[in-house]
Amino acid sequence: MLKISKDQIGELLNIWAKGAKVFVPQENGGTSQFKAWEGQGKLTLGEGNALEPPKDLFFPRTETMYRYRVRDPEASLEELAPLEEKRVLVGVRSCDARSFAIMDDVFLTKGYIDEFYRQRRENTAVVALACTTAQPTCFCTSFGIDPGRAEGVDLQMWPLADSYLLEAITPAGKDLLEQAAALLTEAADEKVPAAAQPSLTADVGGVTEKLQQMFEHPYWEAVSRKCIGCGACTYLCPTCHCFDIQSENRGDSGYKFRCWDSCMFSEYTRMAGGHQPRPSKKERLRNRFLHKLQYFPERYGKFACVGCGRCLDRCPVSMDITRVVREVKEVTL
Amino acid sequence: MSTIQEQMRTRARELLTSGEVKMVVGWEKGALWYMSPPAFITDPAEVDRLVWDEFCHNNLAKYLLDYKFSDDRLAIFVKGCDARGIIRLLQDKQIEREKVYLIGINCPGLKDERQGAVLGEDKRAELPLAARCQGCRHPAPVVYDELLQDEGTAAKGEVAATAEDRFTATAEVEAMSPDERYAFWTNHYDRCLRCYACRNVCPACNCRECIFDRSQSGWCGKQMNRSENMFFAITRAMHVAGRCIECGECERVCPEGIPIMTLNNKIIKEINTLFGDYEAGLDPEAMPPLGKYKLDDPEEFL
């Protein structure tokens, strides 16, 4: 196993930035965000995860899909150039690494491949950073995630007092280590540190089967009362992936874009003619939890929650999915 | 004298048992020690869920809109800022006074929950006052049906801050050059997720249908970019102009930590200069400055 001094992490990023665009958690207006590394910046690789999940790098908040021009009687379409930018994503925690596998299911399986997502995903190397301290809102282990070792990544890092240990997992990870060979030394005595142990837990066994019988249960009315119906939970969730597609027109030309959308909003389900199948926060909140804990497991065989705790941490009313899981299992049918 | 929390539970039990109200809205403990989210109690057997501690932030007035079309009478607990929210909603004719029973609490000022998450429970006693409480001038409720009394906090239920304290952050931004100011606001609003937590938590935001829930109206598009985010920020700030009760809930709940009150306070400051000092949500009879017309209103722009 190799190691690098924490003092040299900027140099390491500079080396990787020669052949790719490097994204790493950095301080931004009092929050921690995955931002492009431009040679300097205040890294936030210490305790705790970035406020926003890195999903934006594969599935941007807003992206143009194609452009068009209409000049009667002709109309033309302009496809966008393929996304060829090479990226290295550094400092991904185990929870967010699991979220990539979940997003892959959505965008790359079941007979449809989303080209925007695929190109970004294939052009990105992922460098994980193990967690040795859990945040109060963390509960990744409830979903079988090991905070000490991420799944499906190219390179794994572990923090020590003054250095990081590094282990290549894939050829792409090995390549990243070779690029930085001058900065790395062999780790002789250092041991992989113990993984974080979250104190919050959710016993999700059997929750899908219970939820399958609970669509009309009065529980949803009670649990949704405090919800204020904002979209903070969905936008900060590493696995929420709903989007809308709209047009922006200027004169005779315009473009189609897609942007994140949230099932917590009334407009999300409003139909032409005004019908609203999810008229209140009860139906909307229910949908969010059913999607995470019932619909996704039914379709893809896994929960669409990774226990990162961002929703609980930032919810204006501290809506707690671990409590919802517990209460769902307790209510009588 | 019993604690505020004990009185809360006692009164909630009495009100529910007697049938005077169908539901009591207060606060309860959340997943972690620094969380005290809203609680909705309908069963007298559950009143012991209610808590009163330094994290009971949520302004409960807004929830009355959820029960606008219900015939049931509700009881809610009101701190100074919740009570101003009540007046605000009454002035907008959003709620009926007789359908809500208000139990006042003299608020000692609440603590910063984010710091709680960072510092840990060992430091609970040392947590700083929440940002939203630092400029508070009315910790005592301005409207209530009964007031809970507690020896420990009653004395503090007086004007806590000076009129100018709340404009400190605004003055710092005013002192910037135009370019610096542009960089300041774009840096913050580029992070805006347009989750609308600020709007949804705000007692001044009570439109039946919000412009931002009509993305195809052509006013504000759904793209999350600088232009649309700024349009959202400015429109919302102007829309609550003269009606913002300064509870600071918008800024507290913003997941991205955007200093929304710095913007709202700028507008409050301008209104005070143009139309005379006014504080929203204090006097039900005082018309909001932008809601009334006076012959001597300033009109330099004409």
Interface residues (C-beta under 8 A of the other chain):
Chain A: N28 G29 G30 T31 Q33 L51 E52 R61 T62 Q135 P136 T137 L200 A222 R225 K226 I228 G229 C230 G231 A232 T234 Y235 L236 D244 Q246 E248 F257 C259 W260 D261 S262 F265 S266 E267 L312 D313 R314 P316 V317 S318 M319 D320 T322 R323
Chain B: G30 A31 L32 M35 P37 P38 A39 F40 N58 K62 Y63 D66 A117 N187 H188 R191 L193 R194 C195 Y196 A197 R199 N200 V201 D213 R214 S215 Q216 G221 K222 Q223 M224 N225 E249 R252 V253 P255 E256 G257 I258
